[in-house]
Amino acid sequence: MKRVEFEAKNLNEAEKYAVEQLRIPLDKIKITVLKEKKGILGIGASQTYEAIANVSLALEGKRYIESILKELEIDVKIELRTLNDGKEIHYRIESEENALLIGREGRTLQAFQFMLRSYLNIFTNDHLVVSLDIGRYHENRKRQLEILATKTAKEVAFTKVPVKLDPMNAFDRRIIHTKLSEWRDITTESVGQGEDRAIVIKPKNK
């Protein structure tokens, strides 16, 4: 979790400094006095404080999602699980509005996931892996893409002719790169810019 150690004359000053430095709300910060400097006749007195982000990242993410969807008046069921000592947090949402929340080609889902990651990263300096799935979209999409990758790779390995797939977002491209990373006779490469970025599956040069 983010933390900062500093000197301040009083708690009020410490609170202001902690919010400034950590850039998170005061109600999500724990402030502790580490040591006191008395000064002479009260002049020059100060305390050394420690301020640390005081949240459970997994639960904070759940509350964040719920707050957004409450504004949209959408009832959801959220499941979460953590791995790697809390450095990986995975959320899965189910609702009657799954299609709306996923959006075309998963774009709304990707936006939700980006917002969630950005929010949770304000509380920690560690690398945090955060994933969000809605209606098993990512799970099903992963399966479809792995089938496409395998089928195309077999074709390329047989014909020795490169194949360029349709443009995909970074999440989808990563699935295909990972699926084919250990193939001995083909290789993958991303080409193009922005929304036109796509994967080319091609035979390895021997």
Buried (B, 14 or more C-beta within 10 A) or exposed (E): BBBBEBBBEEEEBBBEBBBEBBEBEEEBBEBEEEEEEEEEEEEEEBBBBBBBBBBEBBEBBBEBBEEBBEEEEBEBEBEBEEEEEEBBBBBBBEBEBBEEBBBEEBEBBBEBBEBBBEBBBBBBEEEBEBBBBBBBBBEEBBEEBBEBBBEBBEEBBEEEEEBBBEBBEEBBBBBBBBBBEEBEEBBBEBEEEEEEBBBBBBBEEE
